[in-house]
Amino acid sequence: MSLNMPGKFGFGSMTLTCPKPVPIETAIETLKFITGHPKFGTKVINAGEFYGANDVNLKYLKEFVNSNTDEFNRELIISIKVAWTKRLFHLMELGRILGNQ
């Protein structure tokens, strides 16, 4: 099985949030530019849930996706990295155990 990677390059969204998050309007404008550029038009966005405080990177992506048509969004490939910590694992496990009672 193969996956067609549209466009000539991908975009790493960490640049929107590190070292300091850009205003949300700038983030949306940037994402619209890189995905709609007539020459490059990348449709591959690489993100991370740990990019910026308070899930700001994910909030930017959500606003961007919500501002697009369904047809446009079907062309996107969004890859989101997550980080697991021992504490998070234990909290998730505790939630699973408590939820089964």
C-alpha positions in Angstrom: 0.0 0.0 0.0 1.3 3.5 -0.8 0.2 7.0 0.0 0.4 9.8 -2.5 2.0 12.8 -0.8 0.6 15.8 -2.6 2.6 19.0 -3.1 6.3 19.5 -3.2 7.0 19.7 0.5 5.4 19.5 3.9 5.0 22.1 6.6 6.1 21.8 10.2 3.7 23.7 12.4 6.1 24.0 15.3 7.2 27.2 13.7 3.9 28.7 14.6 4.3 28.1 18.3 8.0 28.1 19.2 9.6 29.9 20.9 6.5 32.0 21.3 3.1 31.4 19.6 2.2 33.8 16.8 -1.3 35.3 16.9 -4.0 32.9 15.8 -4.8 35.1 12.8 -1.2 34.8 11.6 -1.2 31.0 12.2 -4.4 30.6 10.1 -3.1 33.0 7.4 0.2 31.0 7.2 -1.6 27.6 7.0 -3.9 28.9 4.3 -0.9 30.3 2.3 1.2 27.1 2.4 -1.8 24.8 1.6 -3.1 27.1 -1.2 0.1 28.3 -2.9 -0.3 27.8 -6.6 3.3 26.6 -7.1 3.8 24.4 -4.1 0.4 23.9 -2.5 1.5 21.4 0.2 -1.2 19.4 1.7 1.0 17.7 4.4 1.1 19.4 7.8 3.2 18.0 10.6 2.1 19.0 14.1 2.7 18.1 17.7 0.3 18.2 20.7 3.3 19.3 22.7 4.1 22.3 20.5 3.4 25.4 22.7 1.7 25.7 26.0 -2.0 24.8 26.5 -2.3 22.7 23.3 -2.0 25.9 21.2 -0.7 24.1 18.2 -3.8 21.8 18.1 -6.0 24.8 18.6 -4.5 26.5 15.6 -5.0 23.4 13.5 -8.6 23.1 14.6 -9.4 26.7 13.7 -7.6 26.2 10.3 -9.6 23.0 9.5 -12.9 24.6 10.7 -12.2 27.6 8.3 -11.9 25.3 5.3 -14.5 23.6 3.1 -15.0 19.8 3.6 -13.7 19.3 0.0 -10.5 21.2 0.8 -10.0 19.3 4.1 -10.3 15.9 2.4 -7.1 16.8 0.5 -5.1 17.4 3.7 -2.7 15.0 5.4 -2.2 16.1 9.0 0.3 14.2 11.1 0.2 14.9 14.9 2.9 13.6 17.2 2.1 13.0 20.9 4.3 12.4 23.9 3.6 9.9 26.6 4.9 10.4 30.1 4.8 7.9 32.9 2.3 10.2 34.8 0.0 10.4 31.8 0.1 6.7 31.3 -0.9 6.1 34.9 -3.7 8.6 34.7 -5.0 6.9 31.5 -4.8 3.5 33.2 -6.5 4.8 36.3 -9.3 6.2 34.1 -9.7 2.9 32.3 -9.8 1.0 35.6 -12.4 3.3 37.2 -14.5 3.4 34.0 -14.9 -0.4 34.1 -16.5 -0.5 37.6 
